[in-house]
Amino acid sequence: MLLSSQVGSAVAFLLLANVILLALGMFLEGNAILIVLSPLLAPVAAQFGIDPVHFGIIFILNASIGTITPPLGTVMFTTCSITGVKVPDFIRAIMPYWLLLVGLLLVVTFVPAVSMTLPNAIF
């Protein structure tokens, strides 16, 4: 309730949620973030009229981006360990794709039709 009273609009809430989830994704595993934060953020999203499926897609996309984001990205370290690539080299190579993923996250966040076309067609 405190978050919904401090944030004035759905757009501001989505921006804040993306920043929080991306920042936490740098340090925690996606499953832990999902288990802890989804019960806290989903009701606030519902108060702002955000579709639960849309918010879930945003949540999962944030968690996925967090797996390749330094300093503790689990996929980043797994990939480096398997391939023998040094972490700084991996970071340099992944940066254009990371920026593309963040751009995609913003599109999915602010153009709900991108993520909701298929669910709306099915249901």
ROFI-165455 format. One record per residue (C-alpha): residue number from 1; residue in three letters; x, y negated, z negated. Coordinates in Angstrom, 1 decimal, always signed. Layout:
NUM; ALA; X; Y; Z
...
//
This chain:
1; MET; +0.0; +0.0; +0.0
2; LEU; +2.9; -2.4; -0.7
3; LEU; +4.3; -2.0; +2.8
4; SER; +0.9; -2.6; +4.4
5; SER; +0.4; -5.8; +2.3
6; GLN; +3.9; -7.1; +3.2
7; VAL; +3.7; -6.4; +6.9
8; GLY; +1.3; -8.5; +8.9
9; SER; +0.7; -6.5; +12.1
10; ALA; +1.0; -3.1; +13.7
11; VAL; +3.8; -4.4; +15.9
12; ALA; +5.8; -5.6; +12.8
13; PHE; +5.1; -2.2; +11.1
14; LEU; +6.3; -0.2; +14.1
15; LEU; +9.5; -2.3; +14.4
16; LEU; +10.1; -1.9; +10.6
17; ALA; +9.4; +1.8; +10.8
18; ASN; +11.8; +2.2; +13.7
19; VAL; +14.6; +0.4; +11.9
20; ILE; +14.1; +2.4; +8.7
21; LEU; +13.9; +5.7; +10.5
22; LEU; +17.0; +5.0; +12.7
23; ALA; +19.0; +3.8; +9.7
24; LEU; +18.0; +6.8; +7.6
25; GLY; +18.7; +9.1; +10.6
26; MET; +22.3; +8.0; +10.5
27; PHE; +22.7; +9.5; +7.0
28; LEU; +20.0; +12.2; +6.6
29; GLU; +18.9; +15.2; +8.5
30; GLY; +15.7; +14.8; +10.5
31; ASN; +13.7; +17.4; +8.6
32; ALA; +14.5; +15.8; +5.3
33; ILE; +13.3; +12.4; +6.6
34; LEU; +10.2; +14.0; +8.0
35; ILE; +9.3; +15.7; +4.8
36; VAL; +9.9; +12.7; +2.6
37; LEU; +8.7; +9.8; +4.7
38; SER; +5.8; +11.1; +6.8
39; PRO; +3.4; +11.2; +3.8
40; LEU; +4.5; +7.7; +2.9
41; LEU; +4.4; +6.1; +6.4
42; ALA; +1.5; +7.9; +8.1
43; PRO; -1.2; +6.4; +5.9
44; VAL; +0.2; +2.9; +6.5
45; ALA; +0.2; +3.6; +10.2
46; ALA; -3.4; +4.7; +10.0
47; GLN; -4.3; +1.4; +8.2
48; PHE; -2.9; -0.5; +11.1
49; GLY; -4.9; +1.6; +13.6
50; ILE; -2.0; +3.5; +15.0
51; ASP; -2.9; +6.9; +16.4
52; PRO; -1.4; +9.7; +14.3
53; VAL; -0.1; +11.6; +17.4
54; HIS; +1.6; +8.4; +18.7
55; PHE; +3.2; +7.7; +15.3
56; GLY; +4.3; +11.4; +15.1
57; ILE; +6.0; +11.1; +18.5
58; ILE; +7.8; +7.9; +17.4
59; PHE; +8.8; +9.6; +14.2
60; ILE; +10.3; +12.7; +16.0
61; LEU; +12.0; +10.6; +18.6
62; ASN; +13.7; +8.5; +15.8
63; ALA; +14.8; +11.7; +14.1
64; SER; +16.2; +13.1; +17.4
65; ILE; +18.2; +9.9; +18.0
66; GLY; +19.5; +10.2; +14.4
67; THR; +21.1; +13.6; +15.1
68; ILE; +23.6; +12.1; +17.6
69; THR; +24.2; +8.8; +15.6
70; PRO; +27.3; +8.4; +13.5
71; PRO; +28.4; +8.6; +10.8
72; LEU; +26.6; +11.9; +9.9
73; GLY; +24.8; +13.0; +13.0
74; THR; +24.4; +16.8; +12.7
75; VAL; +24.3; +17.4; +16.5
76; MET; +27.3; +15.1; +17.0
77; PHE; +29.4; +17.2; +14.6
78; THR; +28.2; +20.5; +15.9
79; THR; +28.9; +19.4; +19.5
80; CYS; +32.4; +18.2; +18.6
81; SER; +33.1; +21.4; +16.7
82; ILE; +32.0; +23.7; +19.5
83; THR; +33.6; +21.8; +22.4
84; GLY; +36.8; +20.6; +20.5
85; VAL; +36.1; +17.0; +21.4
86; LYS; +37.2; +14.4; +18.9
87; VAL; +34.4; +12.4; +17.3
88; PRO; +35.5; +9.0; +18.6
89; ASP; +35.6; +10.4; +22.1
90; PHE; +32.1; +11.8; +21.7
91; ILE; +30.9; +8.4; +20.4
92; ARG; +32.3; +6.6; +23.4
93; ALA; +30.8; +9.1; +25.8
94; ILE; +27.4; +9.2; +24.2
95; MET; +26.9; +5.4; +23.8
96; PRO; +25.2; +4.8; +27.1
97; TYR; +22.8; +7.6; +26.5
98; TRP; +22.2; +6.4; +23.0
99; LEU; +21.3; +3.0; +24.3
100; LEU; +19.0; +4.6; +26.8
101; LEU; +17.3; +6.6; +24.1
102; VAL; +16.8; +3.5; +22.0
103; GLY; +15.3; +1.8; +25.0
104; LEU; +13.0; +4.8; +25.5
105; LEU; +12.0; +4.6; +21.8
106; LEU; +11.0; +1.0; +22.3
107; VAL; +8.9; +1.9; +25.4
108; VAL; +7.2; +4.8; +23.6
109; THR; +6.6; +2.6; +20.6
110; PHE; +5.1; -0.4; +22.3
111; VAL; +3.4; +1.3; +25.3
112; PRO; +1.3; +4.0; +23.7
113; ALA; +0.1; +5.2; +27.1
114; VAL; +3.5; +6.6; +27.8
115; SER; +3.2; +9.1; +24.9
116; MET; -0.6; +9.4; +24.7
117; THR; -1.5; +10.2; +28.4
118; LEU; -1.1; +14.0; +28.1
119; PRO; -2.7; +14.3; +24.6
120; ASN; -5.7; +12.2; +25.7
121; ALA; -6.1; +14.3; +28.9
122; ILE; -6.1; +17.5; +26.9
123; PHE; -8.5; +16.4; +24.1
//
